[in-house]
Amino acid sequence: MAPEQPTHTDETDRVRLGKLLRAARKRAGMTQVDARNLIGKSQSTMAKIEAGTTSISRESLQKLIAVYEPAADDVPTMWALWEKTSSPARLRHGKRIGTPVWFGEVLDKEYQADELWSWTGERIHGLLQCEPYMIDQFDGEGRGPEIHPRLSQRRKRQRVFEDADKSFVFLFSESALDRLCAQTAHRHVVTEQLRHMAELAERDNITIRVVPYGAVAYVDSDFIILRNADGDDAYSEYLTNVSWANARELTTYHEAWDAMLSISTSPEDTLKDLRRRYKLADPGDPDGG
C-alpha cells in the first residue's frame, strides 16, 4: 500500500502566503514593479514569491506588510506561514521542508543562465539524480516525512533541462561513480541512477565527463559556474548555504574548470563507462549494454 502523501507542506504554505501577498498588493493599488523596488529584488523574483515558488526573507516580508497594510486578520496568518516555511530557526534544527531563500536564488540564476558548468567532486549533482537515488539520499539523512516535498522541488528543478537552448556540462571525479556502484545493498538504486545518467548524457545539450584517478591533478572544492551574456556567476554549495564568488574567485574557478576539463575523459568515453557500469550492476538486463 502506497504511503499517504502529506496534504500540508511548506510548498503549499508558500503558495498560500504568496496569494495573500498578491491580494494585499492589489488592494494597495501597487504593481509587482512597485513591490520589487521595495525589497530590492527583480520582478521575476517578486513574481515567484507571489506564486509560492521561492521564499521571502523576514526583512522583505516586514517591508511589504508595512506598505501594503493588509487586513488585520491576514497579518498574523502571513507571519505564521512565513515561520513554517522560511524561519532560520527551522533551518538550524533541520526541520525545513521548503526551499530556503539561498536555494531560491540559485534556482533563479540557473533558469536565467545560458550554460551551467558543474564540478561536484565525489558527489553527483542534484540535477543528475533520478528519483530512487534522491529517495535513498533523503532516507540516509533521516528526512522521513520531508521526502515528498523535497522530491517535488527537485523534479521542478530538473525541468530546466527542457530548455533546448541551454547547455549543461557536469564534471565529477571517478570516485563519485565508484561510491555509487559500491552501494551493493541498494542495487536497484545503482542501476537506475546509472541508467538515468546515461540517458541524460545522450541528450544534445547535456555533457557528462569524469576526471579519472590516473589524471594527476589537485581536485578543487565543488563549484558551479553559471554563464550568460551579461557575465558569469559562480558559487560553492555548503550544507545550509552557498557562497557566491567575487571577481577573483570567479577567475580561479574558470582556471580550475579549464584544468580539470583538459584531463577529463571525453563525453563519448564517459557514456561508454556509464553503460559498462550499468551492465555490470544489472547483468540480467538485456538492454544494459
C-alpha positions in Angstrom: 0.0 0.0 0.0 1.5 3.4 -1.0 2.3 5.8 1.8 -0.3 8.5 2.3 1.1 11.8 0.8 1.0 14.8 3.0 -1.7 17.4 2.2 0.1 20.1 4.1 3.7 21.0 3.2 6.0 24.0 3.1 5.3 24.2 -0.6 1.5 24.6 -0.1 2.1 27.1 2.7 4.4 29.2 0.5 1.7 29.3 -2.2 -0.8 30.4 0.4 1.5 33.2 1.6 2.1 34.3 -2.0 -1.6 34.5 -2.6 -2.1 36.7 0.5 0.7 39.0 -0.6 -0.6 39.3 -4.1 -4.1 40.1 -2.9 -2.7 42.7 -0.4 -0.6 44.3 -3.1 -3.6 44.7 -5.4 -5.7 46.1 -2.6 -3.0 48.7 -2.0 -3.1 49.6 -5.7 0.5 48.6 -6.3 2.2 46.7 -9.2 4.9 44.0 -9.0 7.4 46.6 -10.1 6.5 48.7 -7.1 6.8 45.7 -4.8 10.1 44.5 -6.1 11.5 48.1 -5.7 10.5 48.0 -2.1 12.5 44.8 -1.4 15.3 45.3 -3.9 14.6 42.2 -5.9 14.0 41.5 -9.6 10.4 41.5 -10.9 10.8 37.7 -11.7 11.7 37.0 -8.1 8.7 39.1 -6.9 6.5 37.0 -9.3 7.9 33.8 -7.8 7.3 34.9 -4.3 3.7 35.6 -5.1 3.4 32.2 -6.9 4.9 30.5 -3.9 7.9 29.0 -5.8 10.5 30.8 -3.8 10.9 32.0 -0.3 10.9 35.6 1.1 13.2 36.9 3.9 11.8 38.3 7.2 13.0 41.8 6.3 11.3 41.8 2.9 8.0 40.5 4.3 8.1 43.1 7.0 8.6 45.9 4.4 5.7 44.6 2.3 3.3 44.3 5.2 4.2 47.8 6.4 3.4 49.3 2.9 0.5 47.0 1.8 -1.3 47.4 5.2 -3.2 44.1 4.7 -6.3 43.2 6.6 -5.6 42.8 10.3 -6.6 39.2 10.3 -4.2 38.4 7.4 -1.1 39.7 9.1 -0.7 37.0 11.8 -1.5 34.4 9.1 1.2 35.7 6.9 3.8 35.6 9.7 2.6 32.1 10.7 3.1 30.9 7.2 6.5 32.5 6.9 7.5 30.9 10.2 6.5 27.5 8.8 8.4 27.8 5.6 11.3 30.3 6.0 12.2 30.6 9.6 16.0 30.4 10.2 15.2 28.5 13.5 13.6 25.7 11.5 16.6 25.5 9.2 19.1 25.3 12.2 17.1 22.5 13.7 16.8 20.6 10.4 13.0 21.0 10.2 12.8 22.9 6.9 10.8 21.2 4.2 10.5 24.1 1.8 13.1 25.8 -0.3 15.4 28.2 1.6 16.0 31.7 0.4 19.5 31.0 -0.8 18.4 28.0 -2.8 15.6 30.0 -4.5 18.4 32.4 -5.7 20.3 29.5 -7.1 17.3 28.3 -9.0 16.6 31.8 -10.4 20.1 32.1 -11.7 20.1 28.5 -13.1 17.0 29.4 -15.2 18.5 32.7 -16.3 21.8 31.2 -17.4 22.7 30.1 -20.9 25.2 27.5 -19.7 25.8 25.6 -16.5 29.2 24.2 -15.7 29.2 21.9 -12.6 32.2 20.4 -10.7 31.0 18.3 -7.8 34.0 16.1 -7.0 32.8 12.9 -5.2 29.1 13.6 -5.4 26.5 13.5 -8.2 24.8 16.9 -8.9 21.2 17.1 -7.9 20.2 17.8 -11.5 21.6 14.4 -12.5 19.8 12.4 -9.7 17.0 10.0 -10.5 14.1 9.7 -8.1 15.2 6.4 -6.5 18.6 7.9 -5.8 17.0 11.0 -4.3 14.9 8.9 -2.0 17.9 6.9 -1.0 19.8 10.1 -0.1 17.0 11.6 1.8 16.4 8.3 3.7 20.0 8.3 4.6 19.7 11.7 6.1 16.7 10.6 8.2 14.3 13.0 6.4 11.2 10.9 7.0 8.0 12.9 6.1 10.1 15.6 4.4 10.9 13.3 1.4 7.7 14.0 -0.7 8.0 17.8 -0.9 11.8 17.6 -1.4 11.2 15.3 -4.3 8.7 17.7 -5.7 11.2 20.5 -5.5 13.9 18.5 -7.3 11.6 17.4 -10.0 10.7 21.1 -10.7 14.4 22.0 -10.7 15.1 19.4 -13.4 12.6 21.0 -15.7 15.5 23.3 -16.7 16.7 20.5 -19.0 13.6 21.1 -21.1 15.1 24.3 -22.5 17.0 23.1 -25.6 18.7 26.5 -25.9 20.6 25.9 -22.6 23.7 23.7 -22.3 25.0 21.8 -19.3 28.4 20.3 -18.6 28.7 18.1 -15.5 32.2 17.1 -14.3 32.9 14.9 -11.3 35.6 12.5 -10.1 35.7 8.8 -11.0 35.4 8.2 -7.3 31.8 9.6 -7.4 30.9 6.6 -9.7 32.8 4.2 -7.6 31.0 5.3 -4.5 27.7 4.9 -6.3 28.5 1.4 -7.6 29.7 0.3 -4.1 26.1 0.5 -2.7 25.6 -3.2 -3.0 22.7 -3.1 -0.5 20.8 -0.8 -2.9 21.4 -2.4 -6.2 18.2 -1.1 -7.8 19.2 2.5 -6.9 22.6 2.0 -8.5 21.2 0.6 -11.8 18.5 3.3 -12.0 21.0 6.1 -11.4 23.5 4.8 -13.9 20.7 4.3 -16.5 19.4 7.8 -15.8 22.8 9.5 -16.2 23.4 7.5 -19.4 20.1 8.7 -20.8 20.9 12.3 -19.9 24.4 12.1 -21.5 22.7 11.1 -24.7 20.9 14.4 -25.0 22.4 17.1 -27.3 22.5 19.8 -24.6 23.9 17.7 -21.7 27.5 16.6 -21.3 28.9 14.4 -18.6 32.6 13.9 -18.1 34.7 12.3 -15.4 38.2 13.1 -14.0 39.9 9.7 -13.8 42.1 8.5 -11.0 45.1 8.4 -13.4 44.9 12.1 -14.0 47.5 13.8 -11.8 45.7 16.9 -10.6 44.7 18.8 -7.5 41.0 18.3 -7.0 39.3 21.6 -6.2 36.3 22.1 -3.9 32.9 21.8 -5.5 31.7 24.8 -7.5 29.2 25.7 -10.2 29.7 28.3 -12.9 26.6 29.9 -14.5 27.3 31.6 -17.8 25.2 34.2 -19.7 25.7 37.1 -22.0 25.7 39.6 -19.1 28.6 37.9 -17.3 29.2 34.8 -15.3 28.2 33.9 -11.7 29.7 31.1 -9.7 29.1 29.6 -6.3 30.2 26.9 -3.9 27.5 25.0 -2.1 27.5 24.1 1.6 25.2 22.1 3.9 23.0 25.1 4.7 24.0 27.9 2.3 26.0 28.9 -0.8 28.9 31.2 -1.2 28.8 33.4 -4.3 32.1 34.1 -5.9 33.7 37.5 -6.2 35.7 38.5 -9.3 38.9 37.0 -8.1 37.3 33.7 -7.1 35.4 33.6 -10.4 38.7 33.8 -12.2 40.1 31.0 -10.0 37.0 28.8 -10.8 37.4 29.3 -14.5 41.1 28.3 -14.3 40.3 25.2 -12.2 37.5 24.3 -14.6 39.8 24.5 -17.7 42.4 22.5 -16.0 40.1 19.7 -14.9 38.2 19.6 -18.2 41.5 19.2 -20.0 42.3 15.9 -18.1 38.8 14.5 -18.0 37.5 11.6 -20.1 35.7 12.5 -23.3 31.9 12.6 -23.3 31.9 9.5 -25.6 34.2 7.5 -23.3 32.2 8.7 -20.2 28.9 7.5 -21.8 30.6 4.1 -22.6 31.7 3.8 -19.0 28.2 4.6 -17.7 26.8 1.9 -19.9 29.5 -0.6 -18.8 28.9 0.1 -15.2 25.2 -0.3 -15.7 25.6 -3.6 -17.4 27.9 -4.9 -14.5 25.4 -3.7 -11.9 22.4 -5.4 -13.7 23.8 -8.1 -15.9 20.4 -9.7 -16.3 19.0 -6.7 -18.2 19.4 -7.4 -22.0 19.3 -3.6 -22.6 22.1 -2.9 -20.1 24.8 -2.6 -22.8 
